[in-house]
């Protein structure tokens, strides 16, 4: 019991530390340098600055803090090198905070920034629409789409009133119209993209003046922007891109990893694995690898949740389920707490991320399958714990009772017997003499003294009782 108490205490401390990390997220500056540096080689006499080379960076998937940090890093590298930046984009949307950070960086960057919705079949939906309209040059590949920028209630409809949500929509409309107007693009369609979730193809976007042109490949894009003059940040840029060989800026392992675990489904799996690891560790003696991995997965899961729109009621229900599982396994309460825990886990999982954005939701099939796996896991642990409690002790004072011993010094009524290779002081329980070499049955123990009966006498006594009973 002391070991169990220590484990529960260790678990509580770990959860507390994880919760603190969850409440106070890691600062963005730890992942990238946000220092603003002037473009090297800029002309202070009003002459145009030639841009002959480009970096390429790629946005794929949800717009989140790791992507925002990566774009910031790419812009700084381009600025330091005097290169233009081409952003290849394919996104269903993302977090408003990260989107606004990217747009602010693009608008204030002292270099030309080109957003290319690429490859064919890609999309610039929701947050991607805002980012495309903020670029200095907006380009789309054939068979791509843009739009569907209506804001979603990331906190769930029950948490934001209709009036408040209307204010959010109006704010988004104002923001996107300003972006479109500042770049000479169709602000009327931009408003429709927000209010009516309008979505259009690359061809339609070109006809409506939403983008500057279409291109099938990066080489075609470079040919079409060759000779273009851009005015930005009080400077004039002349692009000489024909024949240029752009260099791609690759994401590092940390950025890729944080972006992957930012996926709601991955975050949920990590969290559940962490919970299972902690539960298994508490149900077993010692402190091993399973517990350490459990804590690691929990930390990663909480990091992911910290950048997602979390419903804290759902998170509380999942934590309640974990507590019920642990209490049932440790205290052997019969399974009722675990049944309630499974119900709490399922309800909490469905409430955990409550948003109208499909790309931020946890798949229902994943929640159901995970609940089945957790239920089976808890059932196995409960059966194992029940068997352990019912195993007859094989060591110590309780384990020796019922064993057969050999008299090594006559019992009259005291003497000595040998059992399991050990010599014990023994007393004949019925006071009768038992000769050396006789086999006896140990019937009880007091301190270091065994009370025994002659084995034949013990068996005869048991048989007589059975006969009389019959």
C-alpha positions as MATLAB code, in Angstrom:
seq = 'XXXXXXXXXXXXXXXXXXXXXXXXXXXXXXXXXXXXXXXXXXXXXXXXXXXXXXXXXXXXXXXXXXXXXXXXXXXXXXXXXXXXXXXXXXXXXXXXXXXXXXXXXXXXXXXXXXXXXXXXXXXXXXXXXXXXXXXXXXXXXXXXXXXXXXXXXXXXXXXXXXXXXXXXXXXXXXXXXXXXXXXXXXXXXXXXXXXXXXXXXXXXXXXXXXXXXXXXXXXXXXXXXXXXXXXXXXXXXXXXXXXXXXXXXXXXXXXXXXXXXXXXXXXXXXXXXXXXXXXXXXXXXXXXXXXXXXXXXXXXXXXXXXXXXXXXXXXXXXXXXXXXXXXXXXXXXXXXXXXXXXXXXXXXXXXXXXXXXXXXXXXXXXXXXXXXXXXXXXXXXXXXXXXXXXXXXXXXXXXXXXXXXXXXXXXXXXXXXXXXXXXXXXXXXXXXXXXXXXXXXXXXXXXXXXXXXXXXXXXXXXXXXXXXXX';
ca = [
       0.000    0.000    0.000;
       2.901    2.337    0.736;
       4.267    1.744   -2.763;
       0.829    2.498   -4.242;
       0.617    5.698   -2.219;
       4.043    6.788   -3.465;
       3.048    6.078   -7.044;
      -0.190    8.047   -6.729;
       1.773   10.938   -5.186;
       4.315   10.799   -8.047;
       1.484   10.767  -10.567;
      -0.183   13.779   -8.900;
       3.058   15.784   -8.973;
       3.630   14.887  -12.648;
       0.093   15.952  -13.605;
       0.552   19.223  -11.701;
       3.776   20.003  -13.587;
       2.140   19.111  -16.883;
      -0.824   21.355  -16.044;
       1.544   24.259  -15.345;
       3.186   23.733  -18.738;
      -0.287   23.692  -20.248;
      -1.283   26.970  -18.565;
       2.030   28.732  -19.348;
       2.903   27.696  -22.954;
       6.433   27.882  -24.306;
       7.314   31.276  -25.702;
       7.558   31.565  -29.457;
      11.022   33.099  -29.225;
      12.439   29.756  -28.135;
      11.770   28.351  -31.601;
      12.829   31.152  -33.883;
      14.635   34.436  -33.947;
      12.153   37.264  -34.514;
      14.732   40.023  -34.717;
      13.945   42.403  -37.595;
      16.893   43.218  -39.840;
      16.919   45.646  -42.750;
      17.393   44.250  -46.232;
      21.070   44.203  -47.075;
      21.987   46.188  -50.131;
      18.872   48.403  -49.999;
      19.041   51.589  -52.034;
      18.628   54.784  -50.006;
      18.529   57.010  -53.138;
      15.067   55.924  -54.239;
      16.299   53.531  -56.911;
      14.643   50.146  -57.269;
      16.145   47.143  -55.518;
      16.696   44.179  -57.799;
      15.517   40.745  -56.638;
      17.295   38.038  -58.601;
      16.954   35.041  -56.279;
      14.226   33.418  -54.246;
      13.771   31.081  -51.322;
      10.863   28.659  -51.275;
       9.054   27.499  -48.146;
       6.042   25.231  -47.954;
       2.866   25.359  -45.858;
       0.933   22.113  -45.750;
      -1.859   21.251  -43.334;
      -3.299   23.265  -40.462;
      -1.979   26.780  -39.816;
      -0.611   26.531  -36.270;
       2.216   28.025  -34.118;
       4.976   25.778  -35.584;
       4.003   26.912  -39.095;
       3.888   30.547  -37.983;
       7.365   30.216  -36.465;
       8.673   28.554  -39.629;
       7.348   31.356  -41.880;
       8.949   33.925  -39.584;
      12.270   32.104  -39.889;
      11.963   31.964  -43.702;
      11.184   35.675  -43.937;
      14.183   36.575  -41.783;
      16.499   34.365  -43.836;
      15.208   35.900  -47.081;
      15.617   39.406  -45.673;
      19.199   38.725  -44.571;
      20.069   37.260  -47.983;
      18.266   39.862  -50.079;
      16.091   37.143  -51.619;
      12.400   37.161  -52.392;
      10.220   34.483  -50.734;
       7.796   32.116  -52.461;
       5.344   30.399  -50.100;
       3.808   27.197  -51.476;
       0.496   26.675  -49.712;
      -2.046   23.897  -49.328;
      -4.169   24.342  -46.207;
      -7.737   23.733  -44.976;
      -7.346   26.664  -42.559;
      -6.099   26.969  -39.027;
      -5.860   29.035  -35.879;
      -6.667   32.737  -36.139;
      -3.780   33.743  -33.872;
      -1.196   31.948  -36.028;
      -2.825   33.278  -39.215;
      -2.609   36.898  -38.022;
       1.021   36.423  -36.972;
       1.911   35.191  -40.466;
       0.020   38.020  -42.175;
       1.663   40.648  -39.961;
       5.079   39.211  -40.814;
       4.292   39.241  -44.571;
       2.931   42.797  -44.569;
       5.942   44.163  -42.700;
       8.627   42.129  -44.481;
      10.948   44.379  -46.540;
      11.086   41.820  -49.353;
       8.583   40.648  -51.994;
       6.461   37.750  -50.736;
       4.667   35.515  -53.239;
       1.968   33.048  -52.170;
       1.478   30.183  -54.625;
      -1.470   27.833  -54.007;
       0.244   24.700  -55.241;
       0.297   21.884  -56.387;
      -2.771   21.062  -58.477;
      -5.608   20.000  -56.197;
      -4.379   22.187  -53.330;
      -6.573   24.737  -51.549;
      -6.276   27.990  -49.675;
      -9.334   27.699  -47.459;
     -10.299   29.738  -44.411;
      -7.052   31.145  -42.925;
      -5.302   30.320  -46.211;
      -7.565   32.828  -48.002;
      -6.461   35.653  -45.699;
      -2.780   34.763  -46.133;
      -3.091   34.622  -49.940;
      -4.768   38.046  -50.083;
      -2.029   39.541  -47.882;
       0.764   38.529  -50.268;
       2.496   40.899  -52.678;
       1.833   38.508  -55.555;
      -0.944   35.879  -55.361;
      -0.786   32.909  -57.708;
      -2.812   29.709  -58.016;
      -2.155   26.467  -59.846;
      -4.892   24.910  -62.030;
      -7.482   22.761  -60.214;
      -6.912   24.613  -56.931;
      -9.477   26.562  -54.893;
      -9.683   29.502  -52.527;
     -12.334   30.776  -50.104;
     -14.649   29.343  -47.422;
     -13.275   31.865  -44.946;
     -16.336   32.137  -42.689;
     -15.085   32.134  -39.078;
     -16.064   29.191  -36.909;
     -16.964   29.289  -33.236;
     -13.911   27.578  -31.788;
     -15.434   27.472  -28.326;
     -18.679   25.796  -29.281;
     -22.004   27.489  -29.965;
     -23.028   27.353  -26.316;
     -20.075   29.474  -25.232;
     -20.418   32.484  -27.576;
     -23.632   34.443  -28.000;
     -25.055   35.226  -31.419;
     -24.313   38.940  -31.000;
     -20.701   38.203  -30.076;
     -20.315   35.871  -33.041;
     -21.696   38.576  -35.356;
     -19.002   40.905  -34.038;
     -16.362   38.284  -34.845;
     -17.715   37.946  -38.397;
     -17.765   41.711  -38.882;
     -14.203   41.972  -37.584;
     -13.075   39.254  -40.021;
     -14.863   41.044  -42.900;
     -13.133   44.315  -42.064;
      -9.772   42.565  -41.838;
     -10.006   40.685  -45.133;
     -11.359   43.731  -47.036;
      -8.426   45.808  -45.825;
      -6.006   43.105  -46.951;
      -7.616   42.828  -50.394;
      -7.873   46.598  -50.923;
      -4.282   47.238  -49.857;
      -3.067   44.829  -52.552;
      -5.534   46.005  -55.236;
      -7.634   42.858  -55.127;
     -11.396   42.228  -55.178;
     -12.604   43.239  -51.713;
     -16.278   42.514  -52.553;
     -15.551   38.848  -53.187;
     -13.312   38.781  -50.109;
     -16.330   39.847  -48.035;
     -18.431   37.074  -49.599;
     -15.711   34.548  -48.707;
     -16.214   35.456  -45.060;
     -19.954   36.117  -44.817;
     -21.175   33.448  -47.272;
     -18.230   30.998  -47.229;
     -17.844   31.560  -50.966;
     -15.253   29.292  -52.570;
     -13.971   29.638  -56.139;
     -11.579   27.938  -58.532;
      -8.260   29.317  -59.759;
      -9.825   30.363  -63.066;
     -12.672   32.188  -61.315;
     -10.245   33.821  -58.894;
      -8.244   35.216  -61.816;
     -11.375   36.507  -63.565;
     -12.644   38.199  -60.378;
      -9.318   39.847  -59.636;
      -8.709   37.848  -56.447;
      -5.269   36.687  -57.614;
      -2.692   38.084  -60.027;
      -2.310   35.094  -62.359;
      -2.229   31.304  -62.566;
       0.773   29.030  -63.125;
       1.165   25.290  -63.462;
       4.732   25.093  -62.148;
       7.224   27.119  -60.155;
       9.265   27.740  -63.334;
       6.194   29.164  -65.057;
       5.571   31.398  -62.046;
       9.131   32.743  -62.215;
       8.746   33.549  -65.893;
       5.473   35.406  -65.344;
       6.749   37.598  -62.497;
       9.952   38.502  -64.337;
      10.203   42.260  -64.778;
       7.456   43.020  -62.280;
       7.887   46.150  -60.137;
       6.601   46.169  -56.544;
       6.325   49.028  -54.063;
       6.477   47.950  -50.448;
       7.620   49.390  -47.113;
       8.659   52.624  -48.817;
      10.887   50.768  -51.249;
      10.603   49.735  -54.882;
      11.579   46.233  -55.952;
      12.375   45.114  -59.497;
      12.099   41.360  -59.984;
      14.472   39.564  -62.344;
      13.342   35.969  -61.926;
      13.654   34.380  -65.370;
      16.186   31.566  -65.137;
      16.410   31.859  -61.361;
      16.964   28.658  -59.373;
      15.052   29.037  -56.092;
      16.424   27.385  -52.946;
      13.998   25.523  -50.718;
      14.107   26.139  -46.971;
      13.415   22.836  -45.261;
      11.651   22.573  -41.922;
      13.730   21.097  -39.105;
      12.762   18.039  -37.074;
      11.312   20.074  -34.184;
       9.021   22.066  -36.466;
       7.840   18.937  -38.287;
       7.276   17.082  -35.027;
       5.337   19.912  -33.336;
       3.262   20.409  -36.488;
       2.383   16.706  -36.621;
       1.338   16.444  -32.975;
      -0.721   19.621  -33.416;
      -3.180   17.477  -35.371;
      -6.199   16.905  -33.050;
      -6.280   13.162  -33.733;
      -2.558   12.767  -33.011;
      -2.884   14.914  -29.877;
      -5.742   12.720  -28.627;
      -3.810    9.495  -29.276;
      -0.754   10.846  -27.419;
      -2.909   11.869  -24.464;
      -4.615    8.456  -24.259;
      -1.275    6.628  -24.533;
       0.028    8.761  -21.681;
      -3.003    7.905  -19.561;
      -2.636    4.170  -20.248;
       1.079    4.297  -19.414;
       0.427    5.988  -16.062;
      -2.400    3.574  -15.171;
      -0.299    0.529  -16.032;
       2.673    1.855  -14.038;
       0.517    2.464  -10.948;
      -0.949   -1.040  -11.194;
       2.517   -2.658  -11.279;
       5.326   -2.733   -8.684;
       8.378   -0.548   -9.191;
       8.922    2.492  -11.374;
       9.791    1.583  -14.938;
       9.866    2.669  -18.557;
       6.078    2.564  -18.949;
       5.549    5.314  -16.397;
       8.251    7.524  -17.910;
       6.788    7.116  -21.399;
       3.325    7.805  -19.999;
       4.451   11.133  -18.534;
       6.231   12.021  -21.810;
       3.127   11.295  -23.887;
       0.995   13.318  -21.478;
       3.320   16.324  -21.801;
       3.172   16.114  -25.604;
      -0.599   15.704  -25.502;
      -1.030   18.728  -23.239;
       1.249   20.788  -25.499;
      -0.959   19.938  -28.471;
      -4.110   20.769  -26.528;
      -2.595   24.129  -25.526;
      -2.702   25.298  -29.164;
      -6.131   23.794  -29.922;
      -9.585   25.107  -28.938;
     -10.125   22.949  -25.858;
     -13.400   22.590  -23.967;
     -12.257   22.342  -20.341;
     -15.421   20.488  -19.307;
     -14.463   17.679  -21.695;
     -10.896   17.646  -20.370;
     -12.196   17.482  -16.781;
     -14.379   14.468  -17.648;
     -11.382   12.634  -19.143;
      -9.281   13.358  -16.037;
     -12.175   12.100  -13.866;
     -12.193    8.880  -15.911;
      -8.468    8.406  -15.257;
      -8.944    8.883  -11.503;
     -11.806    6.343  -11.438;
      -9.711    3.787  -13.359;
      -6.802    4.148  -10.927;
      -8.987    3.900   -7.816;
     -10.741    0.806   -9.144;
      -7.483   -0.995   -9.961;
      -5.581   -0.011   -6.810;
      -8.406   -0.458   -4.289;
     -10.258   -3.308   -6.027;
     -13.693   -1.679   -5.963;
     -15.349   -4.267   -8.190;
     -15.473   -2.584  -11.586;
     -18.285   -0.072  -11.059;
     -15.896    2.954  -11.032;
     -14.337    1.698  -14.274;
     -17.735    1.482  -15.970;
     -18.472    5.056  -14.920;
     -14.943    5.984  -16.042;
     -15.485    4.606  -19.565;
     -18.710    6.598  -19.873;
     -16.905    9.714  -18.634;
     -14.059    9.093  -21.120;
     -16.430    8.805  -24.092;
     -18.460   11.891  -23.193;
     -15.334   13.905  -22.395;
     -13.696   12.899  -25.699;
     -16.673   14.108  -27.733;
     -16.701   17.399  -25.817;
     -12.913   17.856  -25.780;
     -12.645   19.886  -29.002;
     -15.965   21.545  -29.724;
     -15.724   23.511  -32.964;
     -17.429   23.770  -36.301;
     -14.104   23.459  -38.122;
     -13.877   19.871  -39.337;
     -10.089   19.962  -39.588;
      -9.877   20.712  -35.838;
     -12.204   17.935  -34.704;
     -11.306   14.490  -33.365;
     -12.628   11.727  -35.599;
     -15.628    9.981  -34.053;
     -14.341    6.584  -35.194;
     -11.083    7.269  -33.307;
     -12.956    8.157  -30.103;
     -15.085    5.000  -30.255;
     -12.184    2.666  -31.071;
     -10.013    4.272  -28.376;
     -12.778    3.812  -25.794;
     -13.022    0.115  -26.692;
      -9.238   -0.313  -26.392;
      -9.128    1.503  -23.038;
     -12.024   -0.586  -21.710;
     -10.265   -3.812  -22.683;
      -6.992   -2.574  -21.190;
      -8.657   -1.704  -17.869;
     -10.471   -5.077  -17.808;
      -7.167   -6.937  -18.271;
      -5.507   -4.963  -15.478;
      -8.451   -5.552  -13.135;
      -8.375   -9.330  -13.757;
      -4.620   -9.394  -13.164;
      -4.991   -7.405   -9.938;
      -7.792   -9.732   -8.767;
      -5.650  -12.832   -9.393;
      -2.728  -11.328   -7.512;
      -4.924  -10.628   -4.484;
      -6.207  -14.250   -4.440;
      -2.834  -15.984   -4.810;
      -1.872  -17.982   -1.712;
       1.294  -16.540   -0.127;
       4.357  -18.691   -0.744;
       6.780  -16.855    1.533;
       6.776  -15.539    5.083;
       4.653  -16.746    7.996;
       1.441  -17.116    5.944;
       3.156  -19.116    3.221;
       4.496  -21.788    5.609;
       1.132  -22.770    7.122;
      -0.170  -26.040    5.647;
       3.290  -27.191    4.550;
       4.775  -30.610    5.461;
       7.858  -30.714    7.726;
      10.191  -33.442    9.009;
      10.999  -33.773   12.712;
      14.759  -33.415   13.182;
      14.607  -33.413   17.023;
      11.905  -35.297   18.895;
       8.848  -33.248   19.851;
       8.023  -33.915   23.519;
       6.056  -31.737   23.081;
       8.792  -29.241   22.031;
      11.513  -29.976   19.504;
      12.653  -28.984   16.062;
      11.435  -29.571   12.521;
      12.916  -28.944    9.120;
      10.854  -27.293    6.383;
      12.058  -25.873    3.054;
      15.658  -26.403    4.152;
      15.201  -24.358    7.379;
      15.228  -25.533   11.014;
      12.302  -24.238   13.104;
      11.357  -24.600   16.736;
       8.171  -26.657   16.890;
       5.557  -27.815   19.402;
       3.237  -30.756   19.065;
      -0.190  -29.156   18.944;
      -1.970  -32.038   20.727;
       0.838  -32.486   23.289;
       1.715  -35.994   22.094;
       5.267  -37.107   21.416;
       6.405  -37.196   17.804;
       9.579  -39.110   17.081;
      12.506  -37.910   14.982;
      12.066  -38.563   11.246;
       8.271  -38.398   11.393;
       6.442  -36.107    8.972;
       4.242  -33.415   10.443;
       1.765  -30.877    9.173;
       2.222  -27.208   10.138;
      -1.131  -25.917   11.394;
      -0.197  -22.499   12.830;
       2.663  -20.216   13.791;
       3.347  -17.873   16.668;
       6.445  -15.740   16.362;
       9.225  -18.177   15.433;
       7.479  -21.263   16.826;
       5.522  -23.711   14.676;
       2.556  -25.752   15.929;
       2.348  -29.084   14.177;
       0.508  -32.399   14.145;
       1.720  -35.794   13.073;
       0.929  -36.048    9.341;
      -0.788  -39.497    9.591;
      -2.683  -38.374   12.673;
      -3.684  -35.183   10.912;
      -4.943  -37.082    7.835;
      -6.795  -39.681    9.946;
      -8.420  -36.909   11.911;
      -9.580  -35.257    8.709;
     -10.907  -38.574    7.307;
     -12.770  -39.398   10.517;
     -14.445  -35.996   10.392;
     -15.499  -36.670    6.823;
     -16.855  -40.113    7.682;
     -18.774  -38.796   10.660;
     -20.050  -35.986    8.520;
     -21.302  -38.501    5.935;
];
